[in-house]
Amino acid sequence: MDTTTIILISAVLVGAIVIGFLFLMPKEEPSRPLDTSSAVKTMEDINKVMSSSAGSTAPSTPSQPTQPTQPSQPSQGTQPPQQPATSPVQPPAQLSSAYIQAYGEGYGKTELEAEEIAKNNGLKNLTEQLYVQVKTSAELKEKLTTVIQEGKVREKFESQYEKTIQTKTEFELTGVTYRLVERKQSGNQYYAKMQVYIEAEKAKQALEAYIAINIGKTLLDNKMVFTAKNIADKYEPLLSQNMFPPKISEELTNLISQIKAKYDKVQGIIKNINAAQVRDAQTAFDAADLVNQLFATVNDLPANLIDTEKLRPYLKDVKISLNGPKEVLLGEQVKVEVKVEPGSVKSLFVYGDNVETQDLVTLQNGTALLSAIVKAPNSKLNVSLSGIVESAWAPGSVTQNPDILRTTYKGAQEIKILAGGTSKILSDQKLMRENAIKDALVKTIKKAASELLVGSDRELLDIPIDDYILSKVVGAIDYEITATGEYSGLYYVLVSSTISKDVFEAYIKDALKNAPSGFAMVITEGDTLGYVEPALIDELTKSKINLVSKDFSRKVLETQAKTNLPPATLAKITALSAAKYLLYVTVNYTTTYLSDYKVYSVRTLVTTQIIDTITGNILSAPRFEETNTGATEQAAISKTVSGQKFKDYVNGLISSLRFENVATKAVYRYTFILEKTIYGSILLDNLNAKFKDVNVIEKADTKLIVELDNVPPSDFERYLSSIDVLKIKKTSDNTYQVTK
């Protein structure tokens, strides 16, 4: 092979090596932009949504919201090794001002249950923030005010707006993002923490529409048909923009349909009135009956929609007279006789000042009987025939009684209550009025609970009511301040309330579901030696069970002694104290003196009924029984309630309580009899390595006593059997002998 050939072959080989090396080198990938496909809409999109709502405004040059970053690895340290990896644990997302966010926490028996509870709590907190933003911005109020007329209609709207905005309804949101930021095992339960966030403007607009349409329905119920129709027309276009989940969309569509149906009915009456041919007295009375129906249906009738003047020539000679009592009590329900001549008049429209009465009265042969509640010293009752012929009745004198508490109406599903509230006369007029109103509402709620929950007319005035319950349940009461004044050195208000049984129970149930103040009440009967109840309460509180105050328990027990109410009924009353459960404890002692041994033998029997305060259902009724001896009865019973068996009984009660968001803790005490002192140290080292927060109660040469949270005997003994450096033998309940 000549030199030239060798050179060519060498060049080819070198070129192949270089090309192969280039193929093997890692290629540098171009950096890719952050994927924002899963991000929510920009503020420009929000502007498009808001521009479709009449009167809505939005900034013209909004900034793009920051896309939350996704971590590549789940955070370490919060996930127990035995847990399955259901979802990665992520740090909280860094959000721009275009979002609102909240956090929710939850405990559960499984990871999934804890996460679901955390989601629900986070969503509730997020909704609460939305309500605050809507209330403080006053934007919704300004939008709605443009369709509200002046005078009494506007005043009614103001009060309905305040009532609706303060009532936390069941509102659902779409476009919510949930982010798991912490997860761990706590005792025998799992803990989860969720970050919950949503686009602020879009969520706010959806909530405003929801509240506005609900206010429209409320106004419709108060006969403001035209006002409600204007609101429905203003916000109905939002329903077609997929801003609401199906359930809410269906609810709002139904409300708007109700408003439109009532409006169409009113328009039909107006059409019939305007088309009526009035030729004589009878046709005039027929047309007047239609006008009365219209006036009884609508409070905000625009001017010039109907012509009643054509009726005047035929109605001007009609005579109407009213006859009622001269002296009445403030808040009294009175009967007023109505007489009309001629007797062929069919009906009269009824209205008045500071009275509660019906809207339309139908006449039989020119007579009728009206019922009215006197709400103020200047109360006045009016009847009218098409606004052309009128008559009025007013009491001669009204006696004030600020302590009045009376059920003025009771039906199968609704009651009406009149209550007086008083306050000391203060320089702070607002505070004075609030105190008096609160006093009246407390009486009203107790009366309503007596009527609706207990099922009797007993007035539960001795039962205290938690301020938290008052603040929540007041949303279920449609109340009106009907009179104010001063009486015997006190400022007073008169409050007239209408309460639905179903709504009242639903609000109490919702309040107790989220009650922060108390979860259970303990009422004990038969504990003559006074040892069982303190020991029971001590063990419950150690396990993080929040109990309602002793004052509540004492007052409820006093009422039970007076009325002899059964425990199930008593539990419903207990709901007023913000307790979800009533622990109704019955204690029986049997004492025998053993003269030969000069000791007392005391048999203790404890039965605890765990009762749901909403339903009155007894969830369980576990029994405890034990006999001990002592130099005195007190010494014997002291041994019983300080023993592990009684503590296990209380732990059983705790496990029966169905808490949703509360991490309960059961404490178990274990005693070790040591052959040598060193065995206690060895055992303690092993326990500290296995269990968290080992509490040493006593450590002596021959004894070691420890307490562990949420480690029952079965699990504990399983672990003890795995310790091979010591020999541990069970001698009695929770007591063990330790040898080598």
JOWOMO-V121316 format. One record per residue. N is the residue number from 1. SS is DSSP state (hx for helix, st for strand, lp for the rest). Layout:
n->{N & N}
ss->{SS & SS}
This chain:
n->{1 & 2 & 3 & 4 & 5 & 6 & 7 & 8 & 9 & 10 & 11 & 12 & 13 & 14 & 15 & 16 & 17 & 18 & 19 & 20 & 21 & 22 & 23 & 24 & 25 & 26 & 27 & 28 & 29 & 30 & 31 & 32 & 33 & 34 & 35 & 36 & 37 & 38 & 39 & 40 & 41 & 42 & 43 & 44 & 45 & 46 & 47 & 48 & 49 & 50 & 51 & 52 & 53 & 54 & 55 & 56 & 57 & 58 & 59 & 60 & 61 & 62 & 63 & 64 & 65 & 66 & 67 & 68 & 69 & 70 & 71 & 72 & 73 & 74 & 75 & 76 & 77 & 78 & 79 & 80 & 81 & 82 & 83 & 84 & 85 & 86 & 87 & 88 & 89 & 90 & 91 & 92 & 93 & 94 & 95 & 96 & 97 & 98 & 99 & 100 & 101 & 102 & 103 & 104 & 105 & 106 & 107 & 108 & 109 & 110 & 111 & 112 & 113 & 114 & 115 & 116 & 117 & 118 & 119 & 120 & 121 & 122 & 123 & 124 & 125 & 126 & 127 & 128 & 129 & 130 & 131 & 132 & 133 & 134 & 135 & 136 & 137 & 138 & 139 & 140 & 141 & 142 & 143 & 144 & 145 & 146 & 147 & 148 & 149 & 150 & 151 & 152 & 153 & 154 & 155 & 156 & 157 & 158 & 159 & 160 & 161 & 162 & 163 & 164 & 165 & 166 & 167 & 168 & 169 & 170 & 171 & 172 & 173 & 174 & 175 & 176 & 177 & 178 & 179 & 180 & 181 & 182 & 183 & 184 & 185 & 186 & 187 & 188 & 189 & 190 & 191 & 192 & 193 & 194 & 195 & 196 & 197 & 198 & 199 & 200 & 201 & 202 & 203 & 204 & 205 & 206 & 207 & 208 & 209 & 210 & 211 & 212 & 213 & 214 & 215 & 216 & 217 & 218 & 219 & 220 & 221 & 222 & 223 & 224 & 225 & 226 & 227 & 228 & 229 & 230 & 231 & 232 & 233 & 234 & 235 & 236 & 237 & 238 & 239 & 240 & 241 & 242 & 243 & 244 & 245 & 246 & 247 & 248 & 249 & 250 & 251 & 252 & 253 & 254 & 255 & 256 & 257 & 258 & 259 & 260 & 261 & 262 & 263 & 264 & 265 & 266 & 267 & 268 & 269 & 270 & 271 & 272 & 273 & 274 & 275 & 276 & 277 & 278 & 279 & 280 & 281 & 282 & 283 & 284 & 285 & 286 & 287 & 288 & 289 & 290 & 291 & 292 & 293 & 294 & 295 & 296 & 297 & 298 & 299 & 300 & 301 & 302 & 303 & 304 & 305 & 306 & 307 & 308 & 309 & 310 & 311 & 312 & 313 & 314 & 315 & 316 & 317 & 318 & 319 & 320 & 321 & 322 & 323 & 324 & 325 & 326 & 327 & 328 & 329 & 330 & 331 & 332 & 333 & 334 & 335 & 336 & 337 & 338 & 339 & 340 & 341 & 342 & 343 & 344 & 345 & 346 & 347 & 348 & 349 & 350 & 351 & 352 & 353 & 354 & 355 & 356 & 357 & 358 & 359 & 360 & 361 & 362 & 363 & 364 & 365 & 366 & 367 & 368 & 369 & 370 & 371 & 372 & 373 & 374 & 375 & 376 & 377 & 378 & 379 & 380 & 381 & 382 & 383 & 384 & 385 & 386 & 387 & 388 & 389 & 390 & 391 & 392 & 393 & 394 & 395 & 396 & 397 & 398 & 399 & 400 & 401 & 402 & 403 & 404 & 405 & 406 & 407 & 408 & 409 & 410 & 411 & 412 & 413 & 414 & 415 & 416 & 417 & 418 & 419 & 420 & 421 & 422 & 423 & 424 & 425 & 426 & 427 & 428 & 429 & 430 & 431 & 432 & 433 & 434 & 435 & 436 & 437 & 438 & 439 & 440 & 441 & 442 & 443 & 444 & 445 & 446 & 447 & 448 & 449 & 450 & 451 & 452 & 453 & 454 & 455 & 456 & 457 & 458 & 459 & 460 & 461 & 462 & 463 & 464 & 465 & 466 & 467 & 468 & 469 & 470 & 471 & 472 & 473 & 474 & 475 & 476 & 477 & 478 & 479 & 480 & 481 & 482 & 483 & 484 & 485 & 486 & 487 & 488 & 489 & 490 & 491 & 492 & 493 & 494 & 495 & 496 & 497 & 498 & 499 & 500 & 501 & 502 & 503 & 504 & 505 & 506 & 507 & 508 & 509 & 510 & 511 & 512 & 513 & 514 & 515 & 516 & 517 & 518 & 519 & 520 & 521 & 522 & 523 & 524 & 525 & 526 & 527 & 528 & 529 & 530 & 531 & 532 & 533 & 534 & 535 & 536 & 537 & 538 & 539 & 540 & 541 & 542 & 543 & 544 & 545 & 546 & 547 & 548 & 549 & 550 & 551 & 552 & 553 & 554 & 555 & 556 & 557 & 558 & 559 & 560 & 561 & 562 & 563 & 564 & 565 & 566 & 567 & 568 & 569 & 570 & 571 & 572 & 573 & 574 & 575 & 576 & 577 & 578 & 579 & 580 & 581 & 582 & 583 & 584 & 585 & 586 & 587 & 588 & 589 & 590 & 591 & 592 & 593 & 594 & 595 & 596 & 597 & 598 & 599 & 600 & 601 & 602 & 603 & 604 & 605 & 606 & 607 & 608 & 609 & 610 & 611 & 612 & 613 & 614 & 615 & 616 & 617 & 618 & 619 & 620 & 621 & 622 & 623 & 624 & 625 & 626 & 627 & 628 & 629 & 630 & 631 & 632 & 633 & 634 & 635 & 636 & 637 & 638 & 639 & 640 & 641 & 642 & 643 & 644 & 645 & 646 & 647 & 648 & 649 & 650 & 651 & 652 & 653 & 654 & 655 & 656 & 657 & 658 & 659 & 660 & 661 & 662 & 663 & 664 & 665 & 666 & 667 & 668 & 669 & 670 & 671 & 672 & 673 & 674 & 675 & 676 & 677 & 678 & 679 & 680 & 681 & 682 & 683 & 684 & 685 & 686 & 687 & 688 & 689 & 690 & 691 & 692 & 693 & 694 & 695 & 696 & 697 & 698 & 699 & 700 & 701 & 702 & 703 & 704 & 705 & 706 & 707 & 708 & 709 & 710 & 711 & 712 & 713 & 714 & 715 & 716 & 717 & 718 & 719 & 720 & 721 & 722 & 723 & 724 & 725 & 726 & 727 & 728 & 729 & 730 & 731 & 732 & 733 & 734 & 735 & 736 & 737 & 738 & 739 & 740}
ss->{lp & lp & hx & hx & hx & hx & hx & hx & hx & hx & hx & hx & hx & hx & hx & hx & hx & hx & hx & hx & hx & hx & hx & hx & lp & lp & lp & lp & lp & lp & lp & lp & lp & lp & lp & lp & lp & lp & lp & lp & lp & lp & hx & hx & hx & hx & hx & hx & hx & hx & hx & lp & lp & lp & lp & lp & lp & lp & lp & lp & lp & lp & lp & lp & lp & lp & lp & lp & lp & lp & lp & lp & lp & lp & lp & lp & lp & lp & lp & lp & lp & lp & lp & lp & lp & lp & lp & lp & lp & lp & lp & lp & lp & lp & lp & lp & lp & lp & st & st & st & st & st & st & st & st & st & st & lp & lp & hx & hx & hx & hx & hx & hx & hx & hx & hx & hx & hx & hx & hx & hx & hx & hx & hx & hx & hx & hx & hx & hx & hx & hx & hx & hx & hx & lp & hx & hx & hx & hx & hx & hx & hx & lp & lp & lp & lp & lp & lp & hx & hx & hx & hx & hx & hx & hx & hx & hx & hx & hx & hx & hx & hx & hx & lp & lp & lp & lp & lp & lp & lp & lp & lp & lp & st & st & st & st & st & st & st & st & st & st & lp & lp & st & st & st & st & st & st & st & st & st & st & st & hx & hx & hx & hx & hx & hx & hx & hx & hx & hx & hx & hx & hx & hx & hx & hx & hx & hx & hx & hx & hx & hx & lp & lp & lp & hx & hx & hx & hx & hx & hx & hx & hx & hx & hx & hx & hx & hx & hx & hx & hx & hx & lp & lp & lp & lp & hx & hx & hx & hx & hx & hx & hx & hx & hx & hx & hx & hx & hx & hx & hx & hx & hx & hx & hx & hx & hx & hx & hx & hx & hx & hx & hx & hx & hx & hx & lp & lp & lp & lp & lp & hx & hx & hx & hx & hx & hx & hx & hx & hx & hx & hx & hx & hx & hx & hx & hx & hx & lp & lp & lp & lp & lp & lp & lp & lp & lp & lp & lp & hx & hx & hx & hx & hx & hx & hx & lp & lp & lp & st & st & st & st & st & lp & lp & lp & st & st & st & lp & lp & lp & st & st & st & st & st & st & st & st & st & lp & lp & lp & lp & lp & st & st & st & st & st & st & st & lp & st & st & st & lp & lp & st & st & st & lp & st & lp & lp & st & st & st & st & st & st & st & st & lp & lp & lp & lp & lp & st & st & st & st & st & st & lp & lp & lp & st & st & st & st & st & lp & lp & lp & st & st & st & lp & lp & lp & lp & lp & st & st & st & st & st & st & lp & lp & lp & st & st & st & st & st & st & st & st & st & st & st & lp & lp & lp & lp & hx & hx & hx & hx & hx & hx & hx & hx & hx & hx & hx & hx & hx & hx & hx & hx & hx & hx & hx & hx & hx & hx & hx & hx & hx & hx & lp & lp & lp & lp & lp & lp & lp & lp & lp & lp & lp & lp & hx & hx & hx & hx & hx & hx & hx & hx & hx & hx & st & st & st & st & st & st & st & st & st & st & st & lp & lp & st & st & st & st & st & st & st & st & st & st & st & hx & hx & hx & hx & hx & hx & hx & hx & hx & hx & hx & hx & hx & lp & lp & lp & lp & lp & lp & st & st & st & st & st & st & lp & lp & lp & lp & lp & lp & hx & hx & hx & hx & hx & hx & hx & hx & hx & hx & hx & lp & lp & lp & lp & st & lp & lp & hx & hx & hx & hx & hx & hx & hx & hx & hx & hx & hx & hx & hx & hx & lp & lp & lp & hx & hx & hx & hx & hx & hx & hx & hx & hx & hx & hx & lp & lp & lp & st & st & st & st & st & st & st & st & st & st & st & st & st & st & lp & lp & lp & lp & st & st & st & st & st & st & st & st & st & st & st & st & st & st & lp & lp & lp & lp & lp & st & st & st & lp & lp & st & st & st & st & st & st & st & st & lp & lp & hx & hx & hx & hx & hx & hx & hx & hx & hx & hx & lp & hx & hx & hx & hx & hx & hx & hx & hx & hx & hx & hx & hx & hx & lp & lp & lp & lp & lp & lp & lp & lp & lp & lp & st & st & st & st & st & st & st & st & lp & lp & hx & hx & hx & hx & hx & hx & hx & hx & hx & hx & hx & hx & hx & hx & lp & lp & lp & lp & st & st & st & st & st & lp & lp & lp & st & st & st & st & st & st & st & lp & lp & lp & hx & hx & hx & hx & hx & hx & hx & hx & lp & lp & lp & lp & lp & lp & st & st & st & st & st & st & lp & lp & st & st & st & st & st & lp}
